[in-house]
Amino acid sequence: MDTQQTKSGSASALVPGASASPFDGSTHRVRRANLQAALQHVYRERVTSRASISKDTGLTRATVSDLILQLVRSGLVREIGPGTSSGGKPPTLLGLNADGRAIVAIDLSRQPFRGALLDLTGGIVQRIDGRRDAVRGDAGVEEVFRLVGSLVSSASAPVLGIGVGTPGIVDADGAVVEASNLAWHGVPLRRELAIRTQLPVTVANDAHASALAEFETTHASANLVVVKVGVGIGAGIVVDGHLHLGDRPAAGEIGHIRVVEPGLPCHCGNTGCLETVASVPSIVRSAAAIAGVDDDDGRPWEVRQLSAAFGPEPVWNAIREAGRNVGAVLANVVAILDIHRVVVSLEIDGGLEPFLDAIRTEVASRVLPDLAPVIDVSAGESGPDLVISGAAAMVLRHELGVMWR
Amino acid sequence: MDTQQTKSGSASALVPGASASPFDGSTHRVRRANLQAALQHVYRERVTSRASISKDTGLTRATVSDLILQLVRSGLVREIGPGTSSGGKPPTLLGLNADGRAIVAIDLSRQPFRGALLDLTGGIVQRIDGRRDAVRGDAGVEEVFRLVGSLVSSASAPVLGIGVGTPGIVDADGAVVEASNLAWHGVPLRRELAIRTQLPVTVANDAHASALAEFETTHASANLVVVKVGVGIGAGIVVDGHLHLGDRPAAGEIGHIRVVEPGLPCHCGNTGCLETVASVPSIVRSAAAIAGVDDDDGRPWEVRQLSAAFGPEPVWNAIREAGRNVGAVLANVVAILDIHRVVVSLEIDGGLEPFLDAIRTEVASRVLPDLAPVIDVSAGESGPDLVISGAAAMVLRHELGVMWR
């Protein structure tokens, strides 16, 4: 299992009599694997037929017909109409029933929090933003409950599950062990949400969710690192197509690697951590210091607004210096893991290109000379909804055993 | 596949009529998987019976009897004698036929090179050391051929295969792309050895082989980092029980992570690399410099001998300073991968404990405070034959599909 899964099982009862997942505990292991194989085929092909599924999976036509019957009855797959005949009766085309289930996804990596309802294809059908003044401590936890409750009650299809991407370290039961940027210490988020909603809930680190989304929604290679730079800095690592979680699990916690000796004190207790010189708040502070202007800490994270306050040069310089520090750490990541594709997200609108350039230059100057030309540091393809997509992808993996790619 | 496998197939003809591997190309895929499952059971249990194998694998008694017949005939398994009856006929006990095959393993990470013949349990039955003056360039390649030839011709059982652990980067065909400490650039080692011996050959990076050995021969956790400090510095990373190879594959190339700004020039073309301040030659140079004594570069790597030349304090100080630099890099490895178990080998006899202490102190000062107490930096359990064991483990995985643990 890649991330933390609900213990409450997969049966949902939003619509009486309808189970949100057709693969509940009563389904035999082999039959469940076959249902997942058939559904994954439909996900991959978009439009297909029973004959194609039989050919692709090696299952008999009779078995496939039986599986599709169950998938159609449970509302995941639908018959689209007749296809082209290759002689004889034309096949019935099958497709995903995108609106057959809703997925609730929550992104706690941005302030305010954000939530969305997605359909089974990963398309966002509804968005909701949290309150700006409810992003920390107990108020933050209550805000998550409010966003989830609102999305669940407005869903027009049975809810397959709830996925949450959060900063910090998440334990095997989906509790947030430590998220200093949210002032959360030991918040049993998965359990609380599961009790309140009686739905399957998955909670994962935001950078881990992002890496999963980048891997599943693009044609990225099987090895991949995704770096998120916002209030904190974290990475998600995909190794051979699997999310690498680590022993705690807390893989990718690069924000507390020391890059300045001795450096400024960090909230973690050490000094000179990457977050002290490359997080978005530290970039804003640095731009303000360069400009000699007071930083009132309430500005939106946009290059245009920051430039208006501090002047363009201080902002660019601060962004480039942060990029150099991130690049120094990423050079180590690349050397240690020999992963050539790195995807970066920066939560300053309009600031990504100079940030990427500074990272690329620093990485190239630090890795083995023959490695430098093949390292690909880029903005990724999934944009600002990366955590939302990843949180939904976790639900899809856990409840239906399929992925988008 | 974890490492680079021979393309020449598994059939060996040292003993006419005997195939060294019973799992050659003509064996059906499913039967081969069953043979491997039965043999892995014998490896794990040491002494077992057909009934136990049947119970463990879920295969029928008749199938197991048939598989064991083939494994006994091919000389991998032997009947030990009658066991204790639980009523009725006593079962025939089965065990590994340790001497049924020989494995040739070569360690190029030390100077001089070393080789060994191992039995099927991984026990070393014969050792051979290379010449001190043949450790680089073409002379080094010829020396590998000589060591392998000598070991193959002295084997008293069919040779299952040849495993080589080498410094540097090894490509997917077992060629050594770059091993600057051997002055090798693009040496097609696997292919040359396969042509000369007509045996299956596996070539892997020495640190990768070490990580495999540490994982298989100890009860180490599924996530593990092994660091080798000798002429060069490299690491092998086991993630969820699999060797992580990386994209090139060159995972674990930590010797060229920059730790000193700007630092001394490194042979790789960059400056301030870990190898410039923590490899064994750099430790010897540093001790000599502290003592103000000429370093003649020909001393054996032993604390006693180095202390006689430079005095004890300069030697301890140089070892501790190198340990601090290795610790700074390992703190990053731990933060990035969240792997808590780190095994270190240092090729200075008698120098490991102060080296480990310095690493532990540096790692603890750099990782997140709550992580420091759970990081286990140790000497490992497999000792100086780690690369030999790893090279043999690769052969066993590739030719028989089994591992020691």
Interface residues (C-beta under 8 A of the other chain):
Chain A: E178 S221 N223 A235 I237 V239 D240 H242 H244 L245 G246 D247 R248 P249 A250 A251 G252 E253 I254 H256 I257 R258 C268 G269 N270 A328 V329 A331 N332 V333 A335 I336 L337 D338 I339 H340 S365 R366 V367 L368 P369 D370 L371 V374
Chain B: E178 S221 N223 A235 I237 V239 D240 H242 H244 L245 G246 D247 R248 P249 A250 A251 G252 E253 I254 H256 I257 R258 C268 G269 N270 A328 V329 A331 N332 V333 A335 I336 L337 D338 I339 H340 S365 R366 V367 L368 P369 D370 L371 V374
